[in-house]
Amino acid sequence: MLKKITPILLCYLCFSPMLSAKSPNVLLLCIDDLRPELKSFGAEYIESPNIDALASSGRAFSRHYVQAPTCGASRYAMLTGRYGRTSASRGNQALVARSKEMAKATPSFPEVFRKAGYTTVSIGKVSHHPGGRYGKDWNDPDSIEMPGAWDRHSMPTGPWRHPEGAMHGLANGQIRSEKQLDVFESFDGPDTAYPDGLTTNAALEELDQLAKTGEPFLLAVGIIRPHLPFGSPATYMQPYLDAELPTIAHKEKPLGLSTWHGSGEFLRYNGWGKDPRQDSEFADEVRKHYASCVTYADACVGRIVDRLKENGLADDTIIVLWGDHGWHLGEHAVWGKHTLFEESLRSPLIVCAPQVKQAGVQSKAIVESIDLFPTLCDLCELPKPSSLDGESLLPMLDDPSVDGKSAISYGGSRDTIRTEKYRLIRHLKGKRVTANELYDHQIDSGETENIAAGNADVVKELSAILDEKLEE
């Protein structure tokens, strides 16, 4: 019996191009919980030479904002090029919900590339669940998070036994669901003592295999660190043992209504009875271990890019490095994500492609994760579905001085818009706004003084944009 073809898919199939031998490859590197606290983004103390090298050879976007401060909803938006307009598409199970309604779903960008003739491969945490499956142990072969997106998708697990174990694992097979894990750890062992070492090795093997075919490919690699718990090989802790850390900015808890929370994800780990909100020495220990995890993730990036070069693929491959959201390291008295403050929503984005002019010059334009889908279609000369909310970054790749737009994000019953001057955060009950937060970034980059009460016209103007953009 013939399967029904939806109008969206039929429209796309009519315009699917034949790939040329010169169609570029795409390497997408997704890094979990990565703050833009890197030398290439203006910070000083974290060592990330490989990510910084990508920034110097491509375009780094210093004001890239994700759609949601949680993994599943952020990745849903990046992969589909669409805002989450329902409660299901704004939570960690956004892609699972989409997979159960595929007949209604607009195509993801891996689907577009696959239908155009690309070999599409996913390794590690690219969608929400590492390996792209959910169900028992996040490893049910009949529960595919993104049906039709990948020719191959996998998550090597080694001693962690299954993807759920690897997601929150510490050294040598420690699994969070089996015991309370330490909030940080530095184990004197190889990169493969932690799951990202296995993911990186699998990515290298895939690159070798893909290089032999000579056919265009999309390879997406998801690196878990620096996600909690902050465990990494001891060699990556060395630069931070005696490091002087910058002062934590605006570390006081907000006094009024805000999206502040009590750092519950962080506190579920063993912190030896210490709380970084009360103990500055412990706070610095946590920050150093986070930095160590970033340097470990950076080393994984370096190995993958080096193998790309060794296989002679560097000149024919577009490289995108994307952080799925930010993370508070004490700002606003939060240790975690899940707020709608700047620290949760801003993350690194780097695009390396032949179309980049003035390579190494940073773009300060406000851009969004949903912009990646149309950008990659443009770079690879593939048709863009009409359903996309994002806008191509091609103008910024051509000229780093081109202005951006506004960025929209959401979490739970709140949404927010970030413009050049303001951030508005709305608290909602259904569709009714119950309270507003407004911050003027020209005078208050830390978002500490809510000026909504005295700026009703600004609130009204920005709220109208939110309503228009997020209309179902």
C-alpha positions as CSV (number, residue, x, y, z in Angstrom):
1,M,0.0,0.0,0.0
2,L,1.4,3.4,-1.0
3,K,2.1,5.8,1.9
4,K,0.4,9.1,1.8
5,I,2.7,12.0,0.8
6,T,2.1,15.2,2.6
7,P,1.8,18.5,0.7
8,I,4.9,19.8,2.4
9,L,7.0,16.7,1.4
10,L,5.5,16.7,-2.1
11,C,6.5,20.3,-2.6
12,Y,10.0,19.6,-1.4
13,L,10.4,16.5,-3.6
14,C,9.4,18.5,-6.7
15,F,12.3,20.8,-6.2
16,S,15.0,18.3,-4.9
17,P,18.2,19.0,-6.8
18,M,20.7,16.5,-8.1
19,L,24.0,17.0,-6.3
20,S,27.1,17.9,-8.2
21,A,30.4,16.3,-7.6
22,K,31.5,19.6,-6.1
23,S,28.7,19.9,-3.6
24,P,30.3,20.8,-0.2
25,N,30.3,18.5,2.8
26,V,29.0,19.8,6.1
27,L,30.6,19.1,9.5
28,L,28.3,20.2,12.4
29,L,29.8,20.2,15.8
30,C,27.3,20.5,18.6
31,I,28.6,21.2,22.1
32,D,26.4,21.0,25.2
33,D,26.2,23.8,27.8
34,L,29.0,25.8,26.2
35,R,29.2,29.4,27.3
36,P,30.8,32.0,25.0
37,E,33.6,32.3,27.6
38,L,36.4,31.6,25.1
39,K,39.4,33.6,24.0
40,S,37.9,33.9,20.5
41,F,34.8,35.5,22.1
42,G,36.7,37.9,24.3
43,A,37.4,35.9,27.5
44,E,40.9,35.2,28.7
45,Y,41.4,32.3,31.0
46,I,39.8,29.3,29.3
47,E,42.1,27.3,26.9
48,S,40.3,26.5,23.7
49,P,42.9,26.6,20.9
50,N,41.0,24.5,18.4
51,I,37.7,26.4,18.7
52,D,39.7,29.6,18.6
53,A,41.4,28.4,15.4
54,L,38.0,27.8,13.8
55,A,36.9,31.3,14.7
56,S,40.1,32.8,13.2
57,S,39.4,30.9,9.9
58,G,35.7,31.6,9.7
59,R,33.0,33.8,11.1
60,A,32.3,33.8,14.9
61,F,29.0,35.3,15.9
62,S,29.4,37.0,19.3
63,R,25.7,37.6,19.8
64,H,24.2,34.3,18.9
65,Y,21.1,33.3,20.9
66,V,19.4,30.0,21.2
67,Q,15.6,29.5,21.3
68,A,15.4,27.7,24.6
69,P,17.7,27.3,27.6
70,T,17.2,23.5,27.6
71,C,18.7,20.9,25.4
72,G,15.7,19.3,23.7
73,A,13.9,22.5,22.7
74,S,17.0,24.3,21.6
75,R,18.1,21.4,19.4
76,Y,14.5,21.1,18.0
77,A,14.7,24.8,16.9
78,M,18.1,24.5,15.4
79,L,17.3,21.3,13.5
80,T,13.9,22.4,12.2
81,G,14.6,26.1,11.7
82,R,11.3,26.9,13.6
83,Y,10.3,28.4,16.9
84,G,8.5,26.2,19.4
85,R,5.0,27.4,19.4
86,T,3.4,24.7,21.6
87,S,4.3,23.5,25.1
88,A,5.4,20.2,23.5
89,S,8.0,21.9,21.2
90,R,9.4,24.0,24.1
91,G,10.5,21.2,26.4
92,N,13.2,18.6,26.4
93,Q,11.0,16.1,24.6
94,A,10.3,18.4,21.7
95,L,11.8,16.1,19.1
96,V,10.1,13.0,20.6
97,A,6.8,14.8,20.2
98,R,7.6,15.7,16.7
99,S,8.6,12.1,15.8
100,K,5.1,11.0,16.8
101,E,3.4,13.5,14.5
102,M,5.7,13.1,11.5
103,A,2.8,13.4,9.0
104,K,2.3,17.0,10.1
105,A,6.0,17.8,10.7
106,T,8.0,20.2,8.5
107,P,11.3,18.7,7.3
108,S,14.4,19.1,9.4
109,F,17.6,20.2,7.7
110,P,19.2,16.7,7.9
111,E,16.1,15.4,6.0
112,V,16.5,18.1,3.4
113,F,20.2,17.1,2.9
114,R,19.4,13.4,2.8
115,K,16.6,13.8,0.3
116,A,19.0,15.9,-1.9
117,G,21.5,13.0,-2.0
118,Y,23.8,13.7,0.9
119,T,24.9,10.8,3.2
120,T,23.8,12.0,6.6
121,V,25.4,10.7,9.8
122,S,24.9,11.6,13.4
123,I,27.2,10.6,16.3
124,G,26.7,11.5,19.9
125,K,24.3,14.1,21.2
126,V,22.9,15.9,18.2
127,S,19.2,15.7,18.9
128,H,18.2,15.6,22.5
129,H,19.0,11.9,23.2
130,P,22.6,10.8,22.4
131,G,22.4,8.5,19.5
132,G,19.0,9.7,18.4
133,R,16.8,7.1,20.1
134,Y,14.5,7.3,23.1
135,G,12.6,4.7,25.1
136,K,14.3,2.3,27.6
137,D,17.9,3.5,28.3
138,W,17.3,5.9,25.4
139,N,18.2,3.1,23.1
140,D,14.9,1.6,21.8
141,P,15.5,0.7,18.1
142,D,11.9,1.4,17.3
143,S,11.9,4.8,19.0
144,I,13.7,7.1,16.6
145,E,13.9,10.8,17.6
146,M,14.3,12.1,14.0
147,P,12.8,9.6,11.5
148,G,14.1,10.0,8.0
149,A,16.9,12.4,9.0
150,W,20.0,10.1,9.2
151,D,21.4,7.3,7.1
152,R,23.3,6.3,10.3
153,H,23.0,7.5,13.9
154,S,24.8,6.1,16.9
155,M,26.1,6.7,20.3
156,P,29.1,4.6,21.4
157,T,28.7,3.8,25.1
158,G,31.5,1.5,26.2
159,P,31.4,0.8,30.0
160,W,28.4,3.2,30.4
161,R,26.4,0.5,28.6
162,H,23.7,2.7,27.0
163,P,23.1,6.3,25.9
164,E,21.3,7.4,29.1
165,G,24.3,6.1,31.2
166,A,26.8,8.0,29.0
167,M,24.8,11.2,29.0
168,H,25.5,11.9,32.7
169,G,28.4,9.6,33.3
170,L,31.7,10.0,35.1
171,A,35.0,8.2,34.5
172,N,35.1,4.5,33.5
173,G,31.4,3.7,33.4
174,Q,29.9,5.6,36.4
175,I,26.2,6.1,35.8
176,R,24.0,8.7,37.5
177,S,20.9,6.6,37.7
178,E,22.9,4.0,39.7
179,K,24.4,6.3,42.4
180,Q,24.7,9.9,43.3
181,L,27.7,11.2,41.2
182,D,30.1,13.9,42.3
183,V,29.4,17.3,40.8
184,F,33.0,17.4,39.4
185,E,35.9,15.0,38.9
186,S,39.3,15.0,37.3
187,F,40.5,11.5,36.5
188,D,44.1,10.7,35.5
189,G,43.4,8.7,32.4
190,P,42.9,8.9,28.6
191,D,40.3,10.8,26.7
192,T,38.3,7.6,26.4
193,A,37.8,7.5,30.2
194,Y,34.8,9.7,29.5
195,P,32.1,9.2,26.9
196,D,33.3,12.1,24.6
197,G,36.5,10.2,23.9
198,L,34.5,7.3,22.5
199,T,32.3,9.7,20.5
200,T,35.3,11.4,19.0
201,N,36.9,8.1,18.0
202,A,33.6,7.1,16.3
203,A,33.6,10.4,14.4
204,L,37.1,9.8,13.2
205,E,36.2,6.4,11.9
206,E,33.1,7.9,10.1
207,L,35.3,10.6,8.5
208,D,37.6,7.9,7.1
209,Q,34.7,5.9,5.8
210,L,33.0,9.0,4.2
211,A,36.2,10.2,2.6
212,K,36.5,6.9,0.7
213,T,33.1,7.3,-1.0
214,G,33.9,10.7,-2.5
215,E,30.2,11.6,-2.1
216,P,28.9,14.7,-0.3
217,F,28.1,14.2,3.4
218,L,26.6,15.8,6.4
219,L,28.3,14.6,9.6
220,A,26.9,15.9,12.9
221,V,28.9,15.2,16.0
222,G,27.5,15.9,19.5
223,I,30.0,16.4,22.3
224,I,28.5,16.2,25.8
225,R,31.0,18.1,27.9
226,P,30.8,20.6,29.5
227,H,27.4,19.3,30.6
228,L,27.1,18.2,34.2
229,P,28.7,16.4,35.9
230,F,32.0,18.3,35.3
231,G,34.2,15.3,34.8
232,S,37.3,15.3,32.5
233,P,40.7,13.8,32.1
234,A,43.2,15.3,34.5
235,T,45.5,16.6,31.8
236,Y,42.8,19.2,30.9
237,M,42.7,20.4,34.5
238,Q,46.4,21.4,34.5
239,P,46.0,24.9,33.1
240,Y,43.5,25.8,35.8
241,L,45.1,24.4,39.0
242,D,46.7,27.8,39.9
243,A,44.7,30.0,37.6
244,E,43.2,33.3,38.8
245,L,39.6,33.5,37.8
246,P,37.7,36.6,36.9
247,T,35.2,37.9,39.4
248,I,31.7,36.5,39.0
249,A,29.5,39.3,37.6
250,H,26.2,40.4,39.2
251,K,26.2,37.3,41.5
252,E,23.3,38.5,43.7
253,K,19.9,36.9,43.5
254,P,17.4,39.1,41.8
255,L,15.1,40.9,44.2
256,G,12.0,41.1,42.1
257,L,10.1,38.7,39.8
258,S,12.5,37.0,37.4
259,T,13.3,33.6,35.8
260,W,15.7,32.8,38.7
261,H,15.7,29.3,40.0
262,G,17.3,27.4,42.8
263,S,20.0,25.5,40.8
264,G,18.2,22.2,41.3
265,E,20.0,20.2,38.5
266,F,23.4,21.2,40.0
267,L,22.4,20.4,43.6
268,R,21.2,16.9,42.8
269,Y,24.9,15.9,42.4
270,N,27.2,15.3,45.4
271,G,28.8,18.6,46.4
272,W,30.3,17.4,49.6
273,G,27.9,19.5,51.6
274,K,29.1,22.7,49.9
275,D,27.1,25.3,48.0
276,P,28.8,27.6,45.5
277,R,26.2,30.3,46.2
278,Q,27.6,30.5,49.8
279,D,31.2,29.3,49.4
280,S,33.4,31.3,47.1
281,E,36.3,28.8,47.2
282,F,34.0,26.0,46.2
283,A,32.5,28.3,43.5
284,D,36.0,28.6,42.0
285,E,36.6,24.9,42.2
286,V,33.4,24.4,40.2
287,R,34.4,27.0,37.6
288,K,37.8,25.4,37.1
289,H,36.3,22.0,36.5
290,Y,33.8,23.6,34.1
291,A,36.8,25.2,32.3
292,S,38.6,21.8,32.2
293,C,35.6,20.2,30.5
294,V,35.6,23.0,27.9
295,T,39.3,22.3,27.2
296,Y,38.5,18.6,26.9
297,A,35.6,19.3,24.5
298,D,38.0,21.6,22.6
299,A,40.5,18.8,22.2
300,C,37.8,16.6,20.8
301,V,37.0,19.3,18.2
302,G,40.7,19.5,17.3
303,R,41.0,15.8,16.7
304,I,37.9,15.8,14.4
305,V,39.1,18.8,12.4
306,D,42.6,17.4,12.1
307,R,41.2,14.1,10.7
308,L,39.1,16.1,8.2
309,K,42.3,17.7,7.0
310,E,44.2,14.4,6.9
311,N,41.6,13.0,4.6
312,G,41.9,15.9,2.3
313,L,38.4,17.1,3.0
314,A,39.0,20.5,4.6
315,D,38.7,22.6,1.4
316,D,35.4,20.9,0.5
317,T,33.7,21.0,3.9
318,I,31.7,23.7,5.7
319,I,32.3,23.5,9.4
320,V,29.7,24.8,11.9
321,L,30.4,24.9,15.7
322,W,27.2,25.5,17.7
323,G,26.6,25.6,21.4
324,D,23.1,24.5,22.4
325,H,22.7,27.1,25.1
326,G,24.7,28.9,27.8
327,W,25.2,28.2,31.5
328,H,25.3,30.3,34.6
329,L,28.4,30.0,36.7
330,G,27.1,32.1,39.6
331,E,25.6,35.1,37.7
332,H,22.3,36.0,39.3
333,A,23.1,33.4,42.0
334,V,22.3,30.6,39.5
335,W,24.5,27.5,38.8
336,G,22.8,26.0,35.7
337,K,20.7,27.0,32.7
338,H,16.9,27.3,32.4
339,T,16.6,31.0,33.0
340,L,15.8,33.6,30.3
341,F,18.8,35.8,31.3
342,E,21.6,36.4,28.9
343,E,23.9,33.8,30.4
344,S,21.4,30.9,29.6
345,L,20.6,32.1,26.1
346,R,23.8,33.2,24.5
347,S,26.2,30.6,23.2
348,P,29.0,30.3,20.6
349,L,28.3,30.0,16.9
350,I,31.1,29.7,14.3
351,V,30.7,29.1,10.6
352,C,33.7,28.2,8.4
353,A,32.9,28.2,4.6
354,P,34.4,29.5,1.4
355,Q,31.8,32.2,1.3
356,V,33.2,33.8,4.4
357,K,34.9,37.1,3.6
358,Q,37.3,38.8,6.0
359,A,37.8,35.5,7.8
360,G,38.5,35.9,11.5
361,V,36.5,39.1,11.8
362,Q,33.7,38.6,14.3
363,S,30.1,39.5,13.6
364,K,28.3,41.4,16.3
365,A,24.9,40.9,14.7
366,I,22.2,39.4,16.8
367,V,21.4,36.0,15.2
368,E,19.4,32.9,16.3
369,S,19.9,29.2,16.1
370,I,17.0,28.9,13.7
371,D,19.1,30.8,11.2
372,L,21.4,27.8,10.7
373,F,19.0,25.8,8.6
374,P,18.5,28.4,5.8
375,T,22.2,29.3,6.0
376,L,23.3,25.8,5.3
377,C,20.8,25.5,2.5
378,D,22.2,28.6,0.9
379,L,25.8,27.5,1.3
380,C,25.1,24.2,-0.3
381,E,22.7,25.6,-2.9
382,L,19.7,23.5,-1.7
383,P,16.1,24.8,-1.8
384,K,14.8,26.1,1.5
385,P,11.4,24.9,2.8
386,S,8.8,27.7,3.0
387,S,8.1,26.8,6.6
388,L,11.3,28.2,8.1
389,D,11.3,31.0,10.7
390,G,15.0,31.6,10.5
391,E,16.9,33.9,8.1
392,S,20.1,33.0,6.2
393,L,23.4,34.3,7.7
394,L,24.9,34.6,4.2
395,P,24.9,38.5,4.3
396,M,26.9,38.3,7.6
397,L,29.3,35.8,6.1
398,D,29.9,38.1,3.2
399,D,30.3,41.2,5.3
400,P,30.8,41.0,9.1
401,S,29.5,44.6,9.6
402,V,25.9,43.7,8.4
403,D,23.4,44.3,11.1
404,G,21.3,41.5,12.6
405,K,17.7,41.5,13.9
406,S,16.1,40.5,17.2
407,A,16.3,37.1,18.9
408,I,13.3,35.3,20.4
409,S,13.5,32.6,23.1
410,Y,11.2,30.9,25.6
411,G,11.1,28.6,28.5
412,G,8.0,27.2,30.3
413,S,5.4,29.9,30.6
414,R,7.8,32.8,29.8
415,D,9.1,34.2,26.5
416,T,11.6,36.9,25.7
417,I,12.9,39.1,22.9
418,R,16.5,40.5,22.7
419,T,17.1,43.6,20.6
420,E,20.2,45.8,20.2
421,K,19.0,47.9,23.2
422,Y,16.6,45.8,25.2
423,R,15.6,42.4,26.6
424,L,11.9,42.0,27.4
425,I,10.9,38.9,29.4
426,R,7.1,38.2,29.6
427,H,5.5,36.0,32.3
428,L,2.4,34.4,30.9
429,K,-0.7,32.6,32.1
430,G,-2.0,31.0,29.0
431,K,-1.9,33.8,26.5
432,R,-2.3,36.5,29.2
433,V,0.8,38.5,30.2
434,T,0.9,38.6,34.0
435,A,4.2,40.5,34.4
436,N,7.1,41.9,32.5
437,E,10.8,42.4,32.9
438,L,12.6,44.9,30.8
439,Y,16.4,45.5,30.8
440,D,18.3,48.2,28.9
441,H,21.6,46.7,27.7
442,Q,23.1,50.0,26.9
443,I,23.3,50.8,30.6
444,D,22.7,47.4,32.3
445,S,24.4,44.5,30.5
446,G,23.9,42.3,33.5
447,E,20.1,42.6,33.4
448,T,19.9,43.6,37.0
449,E,17.4,46.6,37.0
450,N,13.9,45.9,35.7
451,I,12.7,49.1,34.1
452,A,9.4,47.8,32.7
453,A,7.2,49.9,34.9
454,G,8.5,53.2,33.5
455,N,8.7,52.1,29.8
456,A,5.2,50.9,28.9
457,D,5.6,52.0,25.3
458,V,8.7,49.9,24.8
459,V,7.1,46.9,26.5
460,K,4.1,47.2,24.2
461,E,6.2,47.5,21.1
462,L,8.4,44.5,21.9
463,S,5.4,42.4,23.1
464,A,3.7,43.0,19.8
465,I,6.8,41.6,18.0
466,L,6.7,38.5,20.2
467,D,3.0,37.9,19.5
468,E,3.6,38.2,15.8
469,K,6.6,35.9,15.7
470,L,5.2,33.2,18.0
471,E,1.6,33.2,16.6
472,E,0.5,29.6,16.2
